Amino acid sequence: MTIGKNFRMDLKLNPKNQLPLHIQLKAQLAHLIETGQLKTGAQLPTVRQLAGFLRINRNTVAKVFAELEREGYLSCERGKGTFVSTQKIQTKTRIKKMEKLLEIVDEVISKGKEMGFSAEELSLTLYARTQTAPAANELARPRLLFVECNQPQVDLFSAELKETLSVPIEGMLLQDLKGMVHRAPRSIQQYALVITTFYHIHEVQKSLAKSGVEVMGLLVEASLETLIRLTALPEGTKVGVACNDWAGSENLKLSIENAGLKHLQLVLGCGQDKKTLNQMINEVSIIVCSILVEEKVRAIAPRDKEIIVDDRRLDKAGIEMLRSRLRDLSAADRLQSKAKEGYDGTVNDFSI
């Protein structure tokens, strides 16, 4: 694919692949940079251009660019464009290492094909293995549980935490947590930390009050792109807010209100209630919806109605606090392990 005057690259996205499109795109761009196929200082196409060529949502491309910028692969310069960052300078040694790694991967692909595995099965297995394989010198990490009120958000946010923190984390509905604690109170002890959003932290704390298990709350925020667009709207503009269920819609509404956008009239709709969704669409000038309900909204809304698909994320500062807490828990586990080694009948010096 050629985009622009001096830019050429081959990107292949498969919407039928079980790996999300943003993971496919991010992996391929990072690979092109790591192997030197995209040179330091090379300018990438705009979000609009790349989304158009790949026929995917612009929010997906924007998300990938933002993540690659955070990780040092890209540099976004206002008014100029997006460039391969100097932070990822490709030395000859680094490129040679990548070439050797590619040889190993090619060998695995070849052997996998001989065994009858498809390219998709190989890519999914490799991705899953990199996310779950423990380091050779690392103790088992504390078990974590993420709790939310609806399944789509459980899946969305627990997946985000897995990807961001590279830790295994289980997801559970709030009602299932309450049922588990009621039926088998000790079962919650298997988790070192229970994570939820601030919308439900008091409910979770109340349910686990007698368990002694630590509960940590995280903020959910609307994306910066969404907030910038909404800030520019005239006073009194009616804005539709819709998620797949009422709890999600209420949470998205709170995210917008918490950002200080009090000049707007927010009207709620719900993907599971087609009647209210229709009423909301007819009443408002612009719609903000989650990706989980986007298809339903577009099927009903007029073509000229502006629709913002909000990629809500967990607050970055909160995730960093969680990362720090996980380090503390891992350190505590190591100390406990050393303490046990000192009392198993062997002679072992132990000091802190």
Buried (B, 14 or more C-beta within 10 A) or exposed (E): EEBEEEBEBEBEBEEEBEBBBBBBBBBBBBEBBBBBBBEBEBBBBBBEBBBBBBEBBBBBBBBBBBBBBEEEBBBBEEEEEBBBBEEBEBEEEBEEEBEEEEEEEEEBBEEBEEEEBEEEEBBBEBBEEEEEEEEEEEEEBBBBBBBBBBBBBBBBBBBBBBBBBEBBBBBBBBEEBBEBBEEEEEEBEEBBBBBBBBBBBEBBBEBBEEBEBBBBBBBBBBBEBBBEBBEEBEEEBBBBBBBBBBBBBBBBBBBBBEBEBEEBEBBBBBBBBEEBBEBBBEEBBBBBBBBBBBEBBBEBBEEEBEBBBBBBBBBEEBBEEBBEBBEEBBEEBEEEEEEEEEEEEEEEEEEE
